[in-house]
Every structure is written in C-alpha cells, then in structure tokens.
C-alpha cells in the first residue's frame, strides 16, 4: 500500500476491528490544530528528537540543512516536539486561522 492509498476505503467496522497503522498520511490532521511548532534554527542542533517522538511524523530534517522543520498538514500541535527538544529550539505558538 502506498502512503497516499486510503486504508479506510473498503473498511467494514465489526466488533474488535483494528484499522491499519500510519493512516495520518492519508488524513491531513493539521486543520484543527490550535498551536503550531516554530523552530529557532540557530538553536536547533539537528538531534532528531522531535522526529523520533512526533506521533504524526510531521517533524522532518530540512534537506541540505542542519535543522528540522514541520509538515503542518499533519502536525496536530500536541507539543511533544517542544517538550523533548534538548535545546528548547521549538516554541508552540497559537495558530492564527
């Protein structure tokens, strides 16, 4: 199954049904976020803790750089990345809609 295939397309819910993991790639969850992560690129040491702990795989290394960025289509604004950042390079700010 590719990352864009809808894992729910033919899903029938029965007692005890379990949906497949990694479904956030087909369901953009960032639309209901209240806070978003903003990174201080000067403070980021590129350790990857944000990527390791992000439940939605929204934190990713910026290609060709030594810091991380966030795919806000999938970030739910939980703030785990800011909590685990060893240099406090990530600040959660209120989302302006």
Legacy VTK file of the C-alpha trace (Angstrom):
# vtk DataFile Version 3.0
C-alpha trace
ASCII
DATASET POLYDATA
POINTS 97 float
0.000 0.000 0.000
1.424 3.416 -0.885
1.402 6.290 1.584
-1.477 8.004 -0.243
-3.794 4.984 -0.517
-6.843 5.360 1.710
-6.673 2.489 4.240
-10.349 3.090 5.113
-11.672 2.804 1.544
-13.095 -0.698 1.945
-13.114 -0.868 5.742
-16.056 -2.550 7.409
-16.207 -1.975 11.162
-17.082 -5.028 13.206
-16.667 -5.804 16.874
-12.958 -5.902 17.606
-11.916 -4.376 14.260
-8.473 -2.787 14.101
-7.608 -0.155 11.492
-4.194 -0.241 9.862
-1.451 1.978 11.353
0.060 5.032 9.635
-3.290 6.413 8.493
-2.401 10.027 9.287
-0.577 10.224 5.916
-3.968 9.972 4.169
-5.839 12.186 6.637
-4.469 15.710 6.914
-4.954 16.446 10.597
-3.389 19.909 10.819
-6.648 21.752 10.092
-7.876 21.518 13.687
-4.580 22.408 15.361
-4.653 25.206 17.999
-0.883 25.547 18.438
1.909 25.038 15.924
5.625 24.415 16.420
8.036 27.147 15.373
11.711 26.277 15.337
14.627 28.534 16.166
17.051 27.319 13.505
20.002 28.872 15.356
19.218 26.852 18.487
18.392 23.560 16.712
21.296 21.098 16.889
19.704 18.618 14.457
19.459 15.831 17.037
16.178 14.474 15.634
14.390 14.094 18.964
11.377 15.932 17.510
11.254 13.469 14.614
11.690 10.462 16.902
8.847 11.418 19.245
6.382 13.035 16.803
3.292 10.787 16.758
2.354 12.011 13.269
5.779 12.021 11.606
5.370 15.750 10.947
8.928 16.682 12.036
11.485 16.156 9.301
15.076 17.234 8.630
15.312 20.126 6.193
17.222 18.892 3.156
20.730 20.302 2.966
20.479 21.957 6.390
21.352 21.046 9.988
17.911 21.697 11.448
14.390 20.291 11.386
11.092 21.610 10.054
7.460 20.589 10.344
4.859 19.452 7.830
1.933 21.474 9.150
-0.576 19.495 7.066
-0.055 16.635 9.507
1.044 18.329 12.743
-1.750 18.266 15.333
0.020 20.698 17.635
0.436 18.304 20.544
3.727 19.924 21.626
5.633 16.707 22.238
8.414 18.001 19.985
8.848 21.101 22.142
8.893 19.003 25.313
11.624 16.643 24.110
13.836 19.269 22.439
17.067 19.377 24.481
17.897 22.959 23.436
14.375 24.445 23.701
14.591 25.309 19.997
10.875 24.643 19.441
8.182 27.027 20.652
4.479 26.236 20.422
2.588 29.336 19.301
-1.140 29.874 18.933
-2.369 29.100 15.431
-3.825 32.093 13.566
-6.723 30.958 11.358
LINES 1 98
97 0 1 2 3 4 5 6 7 8 9 10 11 12 13 14 15 16 17 18 19 20 21 22 23 24 25 26 27 28 29 30 31 32 33 34 35 36 37 38 39 40 41 42 43 44 45 46 47 48 49 50 51 52 53 54 55 56 57 58 59 60 61 62 63 64 65 66 67 68 69 70 71 72 73 74 75 76 77 78 79 80 81 82 83 84 85 86 87 88 89 90 91 92 93 94 95 96
